Amino acid sequence: MLRIILSIALAVLIWFRFLKPMNHFTKMGVKQTKPWPILGDIWRNLFQQMHSLESVEFYYKMFPGARYSGFYQFNIPALIIKDSELLKQITVRDFDHFTDHRTFVDADVDPLWAGNLFALTGHTWKEMRATLSGSFTSSKMKNMVHYMNGAAENFVQFFLNKNEKLIEIDMKDAFTRFTNDVISTTTFGIEVDSLKSPNNAIYLMAKRSTDYSSLYRRLRFFAMLMMPKLTRLLNVGLFEKDLSSFFFKTIKDTIHVREEKGIVRQDMLNLLLEARKGILYENSDALMETGFATVKEYTQSGKGRQKTTYLTDDDIASQAMIFFFAGFDSVAIVMCFGSYELAVNKEIQNKLRSEVVESRRLNGGKVTYESLLKMNYMDQVISEVLRKWPPIPTADRVATQPYTIEPVNADEKPVNLKIGDVISIPIFGYHRDPKNFENPTKFDPERFSDENKSKIKPYTYMPFGLGPRNCIGSRFALLEIKALFYHLLLNFEIEPTKITTVPMKLSVKTFTPTPVGGFWFGLKRLKST
């Protein structure tokens, strides 16, 4: 009898937890996919039918003409917003109803992740964003160019020292070492050269934090998405304990040394320490903006200064960790895709190199904030790389208040969203939509020329997200990418190799976007170097 009762209880649990949610949108009168039980629509990725990047576009294109549709991340319903005006309404005009991202990591289990700006929610996020915003203005980023430039020079010099006409390298490995060095020096104040010292502790830990190639790490991540209460009970966090301890200790030791010895270094850690003291900065209108893709910083105009929060050592460590997590792998992947596009579009590469050479001549060989940003074609190229291969292919919002999407035609019904309902923003889909960008698979920097960029429809180009919860580090990332390509193109021609897949085909076996065969390219040394 007990076995029968337990079997019935288990069947009821499975029904309510994993099967009933699969018709969530049908009951609301919203068009939806045909999800699998338990797996939802993620089965296409789990069974390697398509890469997650391709699936974003796949679901975006489903139900043409619909402003929204439903799909399922395992057993969690998510409403895909496919109309730019509705997207603006949700992410900007009615932002107070959608202030949060999905949370799946408990603060008690993994305080390093739960305390970062991306993971924070509600008023805690708002106060932290107000505290940190002044540290990411153009005037503050200008002070970072020196460190980025030094890392880029080291990167190029390493390959020049090989004294070979053509060097075949795994660009993903090489670029993550560059991004590691940039973040290490700007965030931790620690100078490393990860090409010369490939097994330095910071690089190895950063690589571990972003590596989801193993089945164990993937299952761990999926379990947190599907069963957050169970993983919380089992004390399972996003990062292993030794990894969290390493970043906490590194930051706290550096803070202790700086405060004890009165060390002031114009880097990100110093900005965070100044923010802790209440030293806030306003952006300088006199400075050039870092590029077309730079996000807008939203403030509460007319409501006085926004409330900030006191930064503890743990808070600073959490922000440093998200800089690594966001900037280590994703920025390196953008550089990899940029290298691919330049390698297979030689005329674009040559035109960009000509601008780089001219910039060096005009500035006497010096690289400054202004010299990087005055290269208009550089910005066009990087903007197009970010369109075709956005570092954030999809974003989300969670309803924090009840909200109704009113119908605008006879085919729609009111969509009543409850607190906790998930909104999905298919950035990759918008960027690959021919209605937004003609011939979207073509790499064409002219889309972002002075003549054409004003024609881009608002809320269809969003490589760093949009609305008040956009990426706070867009200026940092753009400067880092531009500094790297400046030095790389001055000294080398980027070429495809026998391993390079042309045209590119994404591997369905990798968690992050990677072409079949990997990001292998040749660096051909220029005769003038």
C-alpha positions, 0 to 999 in steps of 0.5 A: 500500500505504501508503495502505491501511495508513493508511486501516486505521489511521485506521478503527481509531483512529476505532472505538476513540476515537469509536465503541466508547465509545458502547455503554459502559453497555450492556456494563455492564448499565446503561440508556443513551441512543442516542448519535450517533457522535462527538457522543454525546448533545450532538447535540441541543444542537449542532443546536439541538433543545433548550437544554442546560438542557432536555436536563439534565431530558430525560436525568434523566427518561429511564428512569423508576424507574431510580436511574441511567442512561448518556449521552454527552458527545461520546465520554465516557460519564457516569453520571447519578445520579437517586436522592437516597440514591445521590447522598448516598452518592457525594458525601458518605459515599463522597466520598473515591472521588469527590474531583475534577471533570473536568479538560480544561485543562493547567496548562502551557497555561493556568495561570490556569484550572488553578490555581483551586479548581474545577479543582484535584484530589486533595490539591492541591484539599483543601489549597487548599479548607482554605486558602480556607474561612476566607475565605468564612465568614459573619463574613468575608462580613459585611465585604463587604456594604458594597461590595455595597450601594454597587454596588447603590446605584450601579446603582439611581441610574443609572436614577433619574437618567434621570428616566423613568417607565418604562425598558426595559432589557436586564437581562442586560447591566445585571446583568453590569455590577453583578456586575462592579462587585461582584467588582471592588471585593471581589476586586481592590479597584478601584472601577468603575461599569460603567453610567457607564463601559461600556467599562472594561477589567475589564468588557470582559475579564470579558465576554470570559472568559464569552462563548461566543456565537461559533462559534470560542469554542464549537469551542475549548471542545468541542475541549478536551472531546473531544481534550484531548491534541491541544489540549494539544499545540497549546497551546490553553487556555480563555482567550486569552493576553492575557486571562490576562495581564490578570488576572495583571498586575492582581492582581499589581500590586494585591498589590505596591501593598498590600504596599509601602504597607501598605494593608489593605482589608477585601475578598476580596484581603485575605482571600487575602493573610491566608490566605497568611500563615497567618491562618485564621478560624473561622466565628462561630456567633453570626452569622445564616446567609446563607439556606436555600440556603447550602451546608455547609462540610465539615471532617475532624472529629476529625482535627485541623486540615486541612493548608493550602497557601501561596498564591503570587501566581499562586494568588491570581490563579487564585482571583480569576479563578474568582470572576469566571468563576463570579460574573460571568455565572451570578449575573447570570443568576439575577438575570435569572430572578428579575426575570422571576418577579417581573415575571410574579408581581406579587403576589409582587413586591408582598409582597416590596417590602412586606418591603423597605420595612418593613426600611428603616423598622426599620433607619432606611434602613441596609442591614446584613448582619443587615437583609438576612438578617432578611427571611424572604420575601426568602430564600424568593423567592431560594431559589425562584429558585435552585430553578427556575433553578439557577446550576449546572444540572449538576455532575460528579464523577470516580471517583478510586478503583475503586468499585462501586454495589451493586444494590438490586433485581432489575433492577440489576447491580453497576456497577463504576466505574474510576478516571476514570469520570464521574458526572453530577449533574443538578441541574436535573432534581432541582429540576424533579422533581414527586416532589421539588417539587409542580408544579415549573414554578410559582414558589412561594416558600412552598415555603421558608417556615418551615413547609414548608422542613423538608419538602424531601427531603434531597439534592434541593435543591442550587443551589450543589452538594453535598458537600465540593466544593460552591460555596465562594462561596454566601454571597457570591452570596446576599448580592449577590443580596439587596442588589441586589433590596433596592435595586431593589424600593425604587425600581422595579416590574419589568414585562414589556415587549412583547419579554418572552416570557411564558410563557418559552421558552428560546432554543436558539441561546444557550450560556447560558440565555436566553429567546427575545428576551432578558432585556428588562424594564421598570423603572417608577419608584415614585411615592415615589422 
